[in-house]
Amino acid sequence: METPDEQEALAVYLVNFDTRVLPVETVDYLVIGSGIAGLYTAYLLARSGRRPVVLTKKMVENTSTERAQGGIAAAIGAGDSPFLHLEDTLEAGAGLCDPEAVRVLVTEGPERVQDLVEMGTCFQRTDEGFALAREGAHRQRRILYAGGDATGAEIQRALCFQATEQKIPVLEHNFVVDLLVHHGRCYGALVCNELDGRLTVFYSQAVILGSGGAGQLYRQTTNPPVATGDGIAVAYRAGAEVTDLEFVQFHPTMLAVPEGPPFLISEAVRGEGGVLRNVRGERFMPGCHPGAELAPRDVVSRAILAEMQSTGAEHVFLDVTHLPEDTLRRRFPTIAHTLAMLGLDICRDWIPVAPAAHYIMGGVRTNLHGETSIEDLYACGEVACAGVHGANRLASNSLLDGLVFGGRIVERILTRPAALKPNPHFSYSGLRNDRPVDYPSLREELQAHMSTYVGLSREAAGLERTLEFFRRHEYLEQCPAQSPEAMETRNLFQVGALVTEAAAARRESRGGHYRTDYPEPRECWRKHLIFKRAGTHE
């Protein structure tokens, strides 16, 4: 093992620590995150006789899964097929999907969705079987949904119920500070209890990241407050490869009411016939794309941005007033109720909407079994990048992604005999800058830069200005993060810098990455940017 000096030269951590003087927990499998990726993976491990422990930094239900409205895509309908689902996914991905990863997603997806049903998820049904909705860039109705527009909440309920049934320990308010990696192998994680600030060392046979995305990089996001890019950041600091981080999806239709909540208006509303109008009352999507309102999300979001810029308005409108009232109230009860609380009637009022950060297509680079470039470190769901989404994710493929690749991680783990690993000690004392840091203000500055210069529309000068912002704050790397809030902000800085660097490097427009100075895709950029802490390679 390296000497302490050698280890410090190689490592990057958020806090000073020494595992020899900290409390230690030794578990079989450490699962980070309590959304669909984390809980489903833990459920499969427990069902197979393994003993997982789930860590989540807030309450178990504080996840992006809980907020998901539209549903989960699976080719189970009459006239549909995995091949058609594959074609739609590849087309939305703008030339950067891994076709084999997509094949895995669409062929294994129906079986995984059936697993959700057997776990107790109550998807909407008709006399013919499951009710299926259509969303943007899908040629078929293939979206299973629950509670009208509360699919994620129903899936989260079923997963939490099964975690209790399987007696899976779910440790709330436990923030993963950093991974413990030695010679390219993950031995566990350093964890901070959010309630009392105590550090604990968790050693495990393997760590599975299912910690979600990084929507809090932006002022306007559909993501919950917990989406601060922690999994991507800790993996990157530990030496894992990350990729495709320039591709950030902005959902076209977040509710745009002054002082209103960050509330998503599901794509399914347009799937049922909702149309977009500018503030002059004119439809604009038919002239932008053959799919009109059901074009891929990147197309719709940029079209909305163009209308907002040309009219000087801060929103456009989603109009569903021509649809049957009983259909709207039955299909979208949560949306209807939220609008009513704000004085809007879904059946009679146009709904003000604007794009908001929704999903990051990139993440920790994995193979088709969820394995990262670090041994015994796995990742699935939004934190991971297996190549299924390319430059732009197809609607309702995200929940499916967590299911399919969570399942594949467990399959891979079960093929390997449980290994007894020695638990080496880890220590770090390289954080010596004690200057006070105003982390709340720094986070606001970060979000302002990312929203203005690294959002839906980008160009060289703004990207360079943002890179300079990150360079001015490199001193943070020498400051110990004294609280989970500080750690979150540090993680946002880590991921934001990578997103910006990737966006500056990619001199073209493709999918969720649009540059006004390079407005067209370029064949020479049909490739992936891969970042590793020691450097970058393609």
N, C-alpha and C positions, 0 to 999 in steps of 0.2 A: 504494500500500500504506500501511497505517496507520503512524504513527510508533511507536517502541517503547512509549511511554507509552500510546498509544491501544490498541495490541495487547494490552498487559497488562490494561487495563481491561476488555477484551472476553473475554479467555481465562481458562480455568481448567485448570491442569495439576497433576500430582502431583510434578513435579521442576522445578528451575531448569535451563535449558539454552540453548544457542545452536547452531543447526544449522551455522553457519559454522565452528565449531571441532570438530565431531564427524565421525567417519567416516560416509561416505554410500554406500548401495547403491541403485542405480536398477534397478527390475524392471518387468516389464510389468503383472502383476496380483499383488496381495498378498492371500493368503487366510489368514484368522486362524482356526485351529482344525483339528484333525485327526480329528474324528469324521465321521459320515456326511455332514453338511452341507458341511464344508470339503473333505474328500477327494473326494467325488463331484463337487463344483463344479470343483475343480482338475483332476480327471480329464477332465471334458468340455472344459474349456478347452484342455488339452494335446492331446486327441484332435482338436480343431478347429484345431490349428496355432498356438495361442497359448502363451505361456510364463508359467505361474503359478509363484509361490513360496509355499510353505505355512510359516507360523510356528505353533509350538505351544509352550506354556510349560513342559511337562514332556516325557515321552517320547511318541512318536506314538500309542501304544495307550492312554494315560491319558485315556480319554474316557467319557462316559455311554453312547455307542454300544456300546463294549466290554462294558458291564455289562447291556445290554438282554437280557432273558430271553424274554419272551413271543413277540414276532415283529413282523411288519409287515403291515398290513391292505391288502388289495386285492380288489376284487370280481371274482374270476375263476372262482368255483365255479358249478356247475350250480344254477340257481334263484336265483342272486344277480345283482345289477346295480349299476352306479354309482348309480342312483337310490335303491336301498335303502340303500346305504352313505351317501349324502347324507342321507337321512332320519334314520338313526341318529346321524350326526354332529351334525345340527341339533338333535335332541332332547337329546343329551347337553350341548350348548353352552348350554342354558338361555336361549335367546332373544337371545344376543349374537353368534352366528356371522355372518359375512358370507356369504350364500348363494352369491354368485358365486365367492368364494374356495374355498368347500367344493366347488362344482361342478368347479372346476379341479383340486382335490386328488383327487377320486374318479374323474374321467374320465381324467386323465393318469397316475394312479397305476399302473394295470396295466402300461402301457408302460415306466414307469421301473423297476418291479420286474423286468420282463423284461430290462432293461438290466443290473441286478444279476446276474441269472442268467448273462448272456453275459459278464460280467466274471469269472465263476468262483465266485459264491456258490452253495453247495450246500445248497439248501433240501430239507427232508425230502420224500420222495415215496412214493406208493403205486402199485399197479398201474394205477390210473385217472389218475394225474397227481400234482400237488402235494398233499401232506397239508395239510389246512386245519383249524385249531382255532377254537374259539369263545371269546370273552371277554365281559366285562361290557358290557351295553348294545348288543351286536351281536345282531341277529336271525338272522344267518346265520353259518355257519362260513366265515370269510374271512381268517384269520390264517395267513400262511406262517411257518414256523419252521424252525430248523436245530439239529442236535445235540440234539434233545429240548427243552432249555431253554437253549441257548447261541446264540441267533440273533445277538445283537449281536457276539459274539466272531467268528462266522463271517463276518459282513458286514465287520467291521473287518479281518479277515485278507485278504479279497478286495480291499478298497480299498487296503490297504497294498501288496499284491502289484502291483496295477495302477499305483500311484504309482511303484514301482520300475521296472516295465516301461516306463512313459511317461517315465522319467527326470525326474520332478518333484522339484525340491529341497524337502525337508522339513527345516526348520531347527528342531531340538529345543532346549529350554531357552531359548527366546526369548520374553520376556514383553512384550506390547504395553502400553506405559505410557500413551500418549495418541495420538489421531489428530491429524494436521496439516491443519487446515481454514482456508481463507482465502476470504472473500466467498462463503460457502455452498458451497464446492467442496473435496472431499477430495484432498489431494496425497500422502498416505502416512501413515506412522506413526513415532512415536518408540519404539524398542525397547530393552529391557534384557536383556542376556545373563545368565541366572540363575546361571551358573557363576562368572563373574568380575566381574559388576556393571557391565560397560561398556555405555554407551549408543551406539546406532547409529541413524542416520536412514535409513529406507526410503522412497524416493519411488516412486510407481507411477501407472499410468494409472487404476487403480481399486482400491479396497479392498473385499474381501468378508468380512463378519463371519459366522463359523460357529462361534462360541466356546462355545455351550451356555448352561446355565442358572445358577441361583443357590441351589442346595439348601443350601450351607454357611451360609446365613442362619440355619439351624435346628440345634439340637443333634442331632436325629434325622433323618437323610436317607438316601435310597437312592443319592444322587449321590456321585461320587468327590470326593476332596479338591480337585480343580481347579475345581469348579463354584462359583466365587466371583463370578459376575455381571459379569465383566470387560468383556464386549462391550457390555452394556447401559450400564455406567458410562462407558466411554470415549466411546460415542456420545452419551450425554446431556451429558457435559462439553463435547463438541464442538459442541453445539447441535442435535442430532437430536431429533425427536419420539419419545417413548416412550408406550406406552399399555397399559391393562388390567393393570397391575402388581398390583392388589389380588387378582387371581385366582391363587391358589397351590393346586396340586393335591397332596393328601396321599394317597399310595398306602395302601390299607387294610391291607396285610399285609406289614409288614417283620418279620423274625424278632425276637422279643422275649425273648432269653435273657440273663441277667445276664453281663456281660463278654463277650458274644458279638459277632461282627462285624456291621457294618451291612449285612445281607444281605436282599435282596428275595425274597419268596415270590411267584412270578409269578401274575398274574391267571388265567393258563391253568390253574392248579391248580383254581380254582373253576369254570372253564369245562369241566373234565373231570368235575365233579360234587362237588368239595369243598364242605363246609358249615361255617358259622361257629357256634360255641357259646360261651356265656359260661362263667364259671368254675363255674357250677352245672350245666354240661352241657346247657343249654337252647339250642336254636336260636332266633334272634331276628330274622333278616332276613325271613322270610316275612311277619311282621307290619309290616314297615317299608316294603316296596315290592313291587309285583307281580313284579318281576324277581328278588326275593329276593337270593341271593348274587351274581347277575349284574346288579344295579342299577348305575347310574352310580357312578363312584368317589367322588364327593362324598357321595352318599347312604350308601354303605357305610361310609365313614370316619366320618361323623358318628354313624351307628348304633353303631359299635364304641366310639366315645368315650363315648356315652351309657351303654352297658353297663359300661364301665370305671368311670365315675363312680358309677353306681348300685350296683355291687358292691364298689367300693373296690379293684379289682384293677388291675394295671399292664398287663394284656393280656387278650385273648380267645384262643380256640383255633380253629385251622383243622383240621377233621377229614376225613381221606381214608381212614380205616381200612376203610371199606366198599367201596373200589375195588379192582379186581384188582391183585395185587402185581406181576405182570409188566408191566401197563400203567404203573404208577407208576414203576418202575425204568427202563423203556424211554423213557417220555415226559419224565421229570424227573431225569435222571442227576446233573446238577450239584447240584440241590436235595437229592436223596437223599444224595449224598456229603457235602455240607456239614453236613447234619443228623447224619449218622453220626459225623462228626468231633466233634460236640458231645454225643454220647451219645443221640441221638434216632433212632428207626427210623420212616421215613416211612410204612411199612405198618402199624405197630402203635401209634404214639404220636400223640396230638394235638399239633399244632404251635403253640406260643405266638406270637402275632402282635399287632402294634399299628400304628396309622397312622404314617407318616413323610413328611416333605416329599419330593416326587418330581419336580414339574414346574411351571414358571411359565408360565401361559397368555399373559401379557403379554410385552412386549419392545420392541425397536426397531420403530417403526411403518413398515410397508412397503406398497407397492402390490402388484399381482398379478405384478409382474416383479422383486420383491425390491429395488426402489429405495426408499431412505429419503428423508427430507426434505433431505438433503445430497447434492448432485450428486457422482457417482462414488463414493458409498458405498452398498454393497448389504448385505443381511443375509438369512440364511435359517436354518432350524432353530429350536431353542429360543430362541436369542437374539433372534429376530424375532417380530413379530406382524403377520401378514397377514390375520387374522380367521377362520382356519379352526377354531380351537378354542373361540371364544366364552368363556363363563365356566367351562367344564369340558371338558377334552380327552377325547375318546373313546379307549378303550384301543387301543394299537398304531397310532395315527395319527401318532405323533411321528416315527418313522423315515421314514414316507412323506412327511411335511411337508418334511424336509430334502432328500429326493430331488427332489420335484416342483418346489419353488421354487428349489433350486440349479440345476436344469435350466433353469428360466425365466430366471434371472439370466444364464446363459450365452447363451441365445437372444437376450436383449436386448443383451448386449455385442457379439455377433456381427453385429448389425444396424448397429452404429455403427463408422465408420472409426476406426482407431487414431489418436488425436490426440497431437501433440507438445505437452506442457504444459511451460511454464517451471517451474522448481522454485524458488519463492520461499523466502527464508530465514525461519525462525521463531526467536523467542527469548522467554524468560520469566525474570524474576528477582524475581517477586513473593512468593516463599515465604521469609519472613524470621524465622519463629518457630522457634528452635532448641531449645525445651524438649524434654527427653527424653520419649518416648512408649512405654509398655509395650503394644505391639500385641497380643501373645498374650492378655493379660488383657482388653484392650478387646474382642477378638473373642469371648471367653467371655461377657462382659457383654452384648454385642450378641445373641448366640445365645440367652441366657437371656431377654432381653426379647422377642425375636421369637417364641420358642417359647411363652412364657407368655401374651403379650398379642396377638400377631398371627399365631397359628397356626390350628388348625382352628376355633376358636371365639373370637369377638372381641366387645368392647363398648366404649362410649365412654371409660370411665375408664381402662381398660388401654391403649387406643390413645393417649390423651392422655399417659399416663405414659411411653409409649415415645417419643412425639414430644418430650417434655421431655428424655428421655435423649439424643436426637439434638441438641437445641438446646444441651445442656451441652457437647457435644463439637464444636461448630462451629469451635473453635480449630484443629482438625485441618486445616481448609482452608488454613491459613497455615503448615503444617509440611511441609517436604519429606519425601517417602517415600523412605527410604534403601535399601530392599531390596525384592525381589519380594514377600516375605511382608507387609511393610508396605503395599505397593501393593494386594495382595489385600484386606487388611482395610479400606483406604480405599474400595475398590470396593464391598465389602459394606456399609459405612456409607452410601455413596451410594445403592445400590439399596434397602437396608433402609428408609431414610428415605422414599423414593418409595413403596414398598409400603405403609408405614404411613400416609403422607399420603393415599394413594388409598383405603385401607381406612376411614380416618376420614371421608372425604368421602362415600363411598357408603353412604347410610343405608337399606340394605335387605339382604336375603340373597339371593344368587343364585350357583349353581354353587359354585366353590371359595371363595367369600367368604360366610361365615356370621357374622351378628351376633345375639347373644342379645337385644339391645335393639331390633332391627328384624328379627324372625325370618322375615318373609315377603318375597317379591319385590314390587316396586312398579313399576307401568307407567311412571311418570315417570322411573324409572332404567334404562329400556331404552335405554341410551346408553353412550358410552365416555368415560372420562377420559383426556385427552391431556396429557402434561407436556412442557414445553420449558424449558430452563434459564432463559430470560428470564421465564417465567411459565407459567401453566396455562390451557388453554382446552378447551372441549368441542366 
